[in-house]
Amino acid sequence: MLKKSHAPSRLPIAWRLCLLMFVNSVLLLPLGPAAFGLTETASGEHWYQIEFDGRPVGYEHLEFRDITSGSERILACTQHLEMKLNRLGQDQTSRSTLTTTQTAAGILKSFHLQRVDAGGNRIDRTGTFDAQNSVFRISERVAATRRDYNIRAPHPAHSPLIGLWLPAACTSPTRTTFPVMYPETAAVADIVARKKTDSTLRLANSPLIRIHRYEFHTANEPTRFTVLSTDSDQTVLREEKLLLGGNLTRMAVSPDVALSSVEGKSLDLSAVDNSDRSAAAHLRQCRKDCSRAVRRGRIPAVTARHPVSTGSTDQ
């Protein structure tokens, strides 16, 4: 169980769930570029600005390098994400760092997630895929509680950095299912993806370019799509998703633009209109199904397809 915070005031459970949904939806957006698995580039970095209804709320910095030592190409990736939010004057800023090792085709080998919010609440979770026993071996510390347990994965799961592998794997308008391991929820869940028709996109101070588009959703949320746009090299340029009656987007930008997203006044979540019926219904369902997960320090956005098989807890 998480220890109670010593903050002077606590958010109502509905708003805490709303905030968790918001942050986790950012984490579940795909990353770029997807062409890591197709090129011989040894290292690189990319910056993204995160917006909600056109208002900057955070940034993402993604680095990668090739650490291949044998016949199978292996990538080491690091994603740093910062979100600047508030609720009724309360700072709700969160920061997270996710590192992964994965194949060029996107199969996840290991991960390490570290996340901290403005109240000092921390999650530190690592996982390694044991192919012989078809499980992810998880070790985590949430507040003062340490747990070690296994997550069953009958088939090798893909990396949560979906933009690294999806465009190369999804080449048909026919819907295809992929298992994905989500470190933020410690769960393996399916996503259903398809290639959409090509379109055009104009980035800031750039000419109109032709883009490829991909659409996916988690299998348990078939009406909540994320749309991913890439250039001809399969480099992710833009991602967008409807959330809480608004539009959550991520756009490739320069480092200075990305870093400026967390300067100045933060987005006030209390001003976000959550009267949208679908968002309210989702929030009620989230509260009903996932209250136990919240108490255990997990974000209730993805339902596990393969439940925990074994585990132990050390206080």
C-alpha positions as CSV (number, residue, x, y, z in Angstrom):
1,M,0.0,0.0,0.0
2,L,1.1,3.5,-0.7
3,K,1.8,5.7,2.3
4,K,-0.4,8.8,2.7
5,S,1.1,12.0,1.4
6,H,1.9,14.8,3.8
7,A,0.7,17.4,1.3
8,P,-1.7,20.0,2.9
9,S,-4.6,18.9,0.7
10,R,-5.6,15.9,-1.3
11,L,-7.3,15.8,-4.7
12,P,-10.7,14.0,-4.8
13,I,-10.4,10.4,-6.1
14,A,-12.2,11.4,-9.4
15,W,-9.6,14.0,-10.2
16,R,-6.7,11.8,-9.2
17,L,-8.1,9.2,-11.7
18,C,-8.6,11.9,-14.3
19,L,-4.9,13.1,-13.8
20,L,-3.6,9.5,-14.0
21,M,-5.6,8.9,-17.2
22,F,-4.2,12.1,-18.7
23,V,-0.6,11.3,-17.9
24,N,-0.8,7.7,-18.9
25,S,-2.5,8.7,-22.2
26,V,0.7,10.7,-23.0
27,L,2.8,7.7,-22.1
28,L,0.8,5.5,-24.4
29,L,1.2,7.8,-27.4
30,P,3.7,6.3,-29.8
31,L,7.2,7.7,-30.1
32,G,9.5,8.4,-33.1
33,P,11.1,7.9,-35.3
34,A,10.0,4.5,-36.4
35,A,12.8,4.0,-38.8
36,F,15.3,3.0,-36.1
37,G,14.8,-0.6,-37.1
38,L,15.3,0.1,-40.8
39,T,18.4,2.2,-40.9
40,E,22.0,1.7,-39.9
41,T,22.1,4.9,-37.8
42,A,24.1,4.2,-34.6
43,S,22.7,6.9,-32.4
44,G,20.4,9.9,-32.4
45,E,18.0,12.1,-30.5
46,H,14.6,13.7,-31.1
47,W,12.4,16.3,-29.3
48,Y,8.6,16.5,-29.1
49,Q,6.2,19.1,-27.8
50,I,3.1,17.8,-26.0
51,E,-0.1,19.9,-26.3
52,F,-3.6,19.6,-25.0
53,D,-6.2,21.5,-27.2
54,G,-3.3,23.6,-28.6
55,R,-1.8,24.5,-25.2
56,P,1.7,23.3,-24.3
57,V,1.7,20.9,-21.3
58,G,5.1,19.2,-21.6
59,Y,7.9,17.8,-23.7
60,E,9.6,14.6,-24.5
61,H,13.2,13.9,-25.3
62,L,14.1,10.6,-26.9
63,E,17.6,9.2,-27.4
64,F,18.7,5.9,-28.9
65,R,21.9,4.0,-29.7
66,D,22.8,0.7,-31.3
67,I,24.3,-1.8,-28.8
68,T,24.3,-4.8,-31.1
69,S,27.0,-7.4,-30.1
70,G,25.8,-10.5,-31.9
71,S,23.7,-11.4,-34.9
72,E,20.5,-9.7,-33.7
73,R,20.4,-5.9,-33.8
74,I,19.6,-4.4,-30.4
75,L,18.7,-0.8,-29.6
76,A,19.0,1.0,-26.2
77,C,16.4,3.8,-26.0
78,T,15.8,6.5,-23.3
79,Q,12.7,8.6,-23.1
80,H,12.5,11.5,-20.8
81,L,9.0,13.0,-20.3
82,E,7.9,16.0,-18.3
83,M,4.3,17.2,-17.9
84,K,3.4,20.5,-16.2
85,L,-0.1,20.6,-14.9
86,N,-2.0,22.0,-11.9
87,R,-5.4,21.5,-10.3
88,L,-7.0,24.3,-8.2
89,G,-3.6,25.8,-7.7
90,Q,-1.9,22.5,-6.7
91,D,1.2,21.6,-8.6
92,Q,0.7,18.3,-10.5
93,T,3.9,18.3,-12.4
94,S,5.3,14.8,-13.2
95,R,8.6,13.6,-14.6
96,S,9.5,10.2,-15.9
97,T,12.4,8.4,-17.5
98,L,12.0,5.1,-19.4
99,T,14.9,3.1,-20.7
100,T,14.5,0.0,-22.9
101,T,16.5,-2.6,-24.7
102,Q,14.7,-4.0,-27.7
103,T,15.3,-5.6,-31.0
104,A,15.1,-3.6,-34.3
105,A,11.7,-5.2,-34.9
106,G,10.5,-3.8,-31.6
107,I,10.5,-6.9,-29.3
108,L,11.1,-5.8,-25.8
109,K,14.1,-7.3,-23.9
110,S,14.1,-5.2,-20.7
111,F,12.9,-1.9,-19.3
112,H,13.5,0.5,-16.4
113,L,10.8,3.1,-15.5
114,Q,11.3,5.9,-13.0
115,R,8.5,8.4,-12.3
116,V,8.1,11.1,-9.7
117,D,5.3,13.6,-9.2
118,A,5.2,17.1,-7.5
119,G,4.4,15.5,-4.2
120,G,7.5,13.3,-4.3
121,N,5.6,10.1,-4.9
122,R,7.9,7.7,-6.8
123,I,7.6,4.6,-8.9
124,D,10.7,2.7,-9.8
125,R,10.0,-0.4,-11.9
126,T,12.3,-2.8,-13.8
127,G,11.4,-5.7,-16.0
128,T,13.4,-8.4,-18.0
129,F,11.9,-10.9,-20.4
130,D,12.6,-14.5,-19.5
131,A,12.1,-16.2,-22.9
132,Q,12.6,-19.7,-21.4
133,N,9.7,-19.3,-19.0
134,S,7.7,-16.8,-21.1
135,V,7.4,-14.2,-18.3
136,F,8.5,-10.7,-17.6
137,R,10.4,-10.7,-14.2
138,I,9.3,-7.5,-12.5
139,S,10.9,-5.7,-9.6
140,E,9.4,-2.5,-8.3
141,R,9.4,0.0,-5.5
142,V,6.3,2.2,-5.0
143,A,6.7,4.6,-2.1
144,A,8.1,2.3,0.7
145,T,6.8,-0.9,-0.7
146,R,9.0,-3.3,-2.7
147,R,7.5,-6.1,-4.8
148,D,9.0,-8.8,-7.1
149,Y,6.6,-10.8,-9.3
150,N,6.1,-12.2,-12.8
151,I,3.9,-11.2,-15.7
152,R,3.0,-14.0,-18.1
153,A,3.8,-13.3,-21.7
154,P,3.1,-16.4,-23.9
155,H,4.5,-14.6,-26.9
156,P,7.3,-12.0,-27.0
157,A,5.8,-8.6,-26.4
158,H,6.6,-5.4,-28.2
159,S,8.1,-2.3,-26.7
160,P,5.9,0.5,-25.4
161,L,7.8,2.9,-27.7
162,I,5.3,2.0,-30.4
163,G,6.5,4.5,-33.0
164,L,9.9,2.7,-33.2
165,W,8.4,-0.4,-34.8
166,L,4.7,0.1,-35.8
167,P,5.1,1.7,-39.2
168,A,7.5,-1.0,-40.3
169,A,5.3,-3.8,-38.9
170,C,1.9,-2.4,-40.1
171,T,1.8,-2.1,-43.9
172,S,-1.8,-3.1,-44.6
173,P,-5.2,-1.5,-44.0
174,T,-6.2,-4.8,-42.5
175,R,-6.3,-4.7,-38.7
176,T,-3.4,-6.5,-37.1
177,T,-3.0,-7.3,-33.3
178,F,0.3,-6.8,-31.5
179,P,1.0,-7.6,-27.8
180,V,2.7,-4.8,-26.0
181,M,4.3,-4.6,-22.6
182,Y,3.4,-1.4,-20.7
183,P,5.9,-0.6,-17.9
184,E,3.6,2.2,-16.5
185,T,0.9,-0.4,-15.7
186,A,3.1,-3.5,-15.5
187,A,0.8,-5.2,-18.0
188,V,0.9,-7.0,-21.3
189,A,-2.0,-5.9,-23.5
190,D,-2.9,-6.1,-27.2
191,I,-3.1,-3.1,-29.5
192,V,-5.0,-3.3,-32.8
193,A,-3.4,-1.3,-35.7
194,R,-3.9,-0.6,-39.4
195,K,-2.4,1.6,-42.0
196,K,-4.6,4.5,-43.1
197,T,-4.6,6.4,-46.4
198,D,-1.8,8.8,-47.0
199,S,-2.3,12.5,-46.5
200,T,-0.4,15.8,-46.2
201,L,0.9,17.8,-43.3
202,R,2.4,21.2,-42.8
203,L,4.9,21.6,-40.0
204,A,5.8,25.0,-38.6
205,N,7.9,27.1,-41.1
206,S,7.9,24.1,-43.5
207,P,6.3,23.3,-46.9
208,L,3.4,20.9,-47.2
209,I,4.7,17.3,-47.2
210,R,3.1,13.9,-47.9
211,I,2.7,11.7,-44.9
212,H,1.9,8.1,-44.1
213,R,-0.8,7.6,-41.4
214,Y,-1.3,4.7,-38.9
215,E,-4.2,4.2,-36.5
216,F,-4.2,2.0,-33.4
217,H,-6.0,1.4,-30.1
218,T,-5.8,-0.9,-27.1
219,A,-8.0,-3.9,-27.6
220,N,-10.1,-3.0,-24.5
221,E,-10.8,0.6,-25.8
222,P,-11.8,0.2,-29.5
223,T,-13.2,3.7,-29.8
224,R,-10.1,5.5,-28.4
225,F,-7.7,5.8,-31.4
226,T,-4.3,7.2,-31.6
227,V,-3.3,8.5,-35.1
228,L,0.4,8.4,-36.0
229,S,1.8,10.4,-38.9
230,T,5.3,9.8,-40.4
231,D,7.3,11.1,-43.4
232,S,8.6,8.9,-46.2
233,D,11.5,7.7,-44.0
234,Q,9.0,6.6,-41.3
235,T,10.1,9.3,-39.0
236,V,7.3,10.1,-36.6
237,L,6.2,13.8,-37.1
238,R,2.9,14.0,-35.2
239,E,0.6,11.9,-33.0
240,E,-2.8,12.8,-31.8
241,K,-5.5,11.3,-29.6
242,L,-8.9,12.5,-28.2
243,L,-8.9,12.6,-24.4
244,L,-11.4,14.1,-21.9
245,G,-13.2,16.0,-24.7
246,G,-10.0,17.5,-26.0
247,N,-7.1,16.7,-28.4
248,L,-3.8,15.5,-27.0
249,T,-1.1,15.9,-29.6
250,R,2.7,15.4,-29.8
251,M,4.7,17.2,-32.5
252,A,8.3,17.0,-33.6
253,V,10.0,20.3,-32.7
254,S,13.4,21.8,-32.0
255,P,15.0,21.3,-28.5
256,D,14.3,25.0,-27.5
257,V,10.7,24.8,-28.4
258,A,10.2,21.5,-26.5
259,L,11.9,22.8,-23.4
260,S,9.8,26.0,-23.5
261,S,6.7,23.8,-23.0
262,V,7.3,23.6,-19.3
263,E,8.1,27.3,-18.8
264,G,5.5,29.7,-17.5
265,K,2.0,28.9,-16.4
266,S,1.0,25.3,-16.3
267,L,-2.3,23.9,-17.7
268,D,-5.1,24.0,-15.1
269,L,-6.9,20.7,-15.3
270,S,-9.9,22.2,-13.4
271,A,-10.5,24.2,-16.6
272,V,-10.7,21.1,-18.8
273,D,-14.3,20.4,-19.7
274,N,-14.9,16.8,-18.5
275,S,-18.6,16.9,-19.1
276,D,-18.1,14.9,-22.3
277,R,-20.3,11.8,-21.9
278,S,-17.8,9.3,-23.2
279,A,-15.0,10.7,-21.0
280,A,-17.3,10.7,-17.9
281,A,-18.3,7.1,-18.7
282,H,-14.7,6.1,-19.1
283,L,-13.8,7.7,-15.8
284,R,-16.7,5.9,-13.9
285,Q,-15.5,2.6,-15.4
286,C,-11.9,3.4,-14.5
287,R,-13.0,4.1,-10.9
288,K,-15.0,0.9,-10.7
289,D,-12.5,-1.5,-12.3
290,C,-9.2,0.0,-11.2
291,S,-9.5,1.4,-7.6
292,R,-7.3,-1.5,-6.4
293,A,-4.7,-0.7,-9.0
294,V,-4.6,2.9,-7.9
295,R,-4.1,2.0,-4.3
296,R,-1.1,-0.2,-5.4
297,G,0.4,2.7,-7.3
298,R,-0.4,1.6,-10.8
299,I,-2.1,3.7,-13.4
300,P,-5.4,2.2,-14.6
301,A,-5.3,2.8,-18.4
302,V,-4.6,-0.6,-19.8
303,T,-6.2,-3.9,-18.8
304,A,-3.7,-6.7,-18.5
305,R,-4.2,-9.5,-21.0
306,H,-1.9,-11.8,-19.1
307,P,-2.3,-11.5,-15.3
308,V,0.4,-11.8,-12.6
309,S,1.5,-15.4,-12.2
310,T,3.6,-15.3,-9.1
311,G,4.8,-12.7,-6.7
312,S,6.1,-11.6,-3.3
313,T,6.1,-8.4,-1.3
314,D,8.7,-7.1,1.1
315,Q,7.8,-4.1,3.3
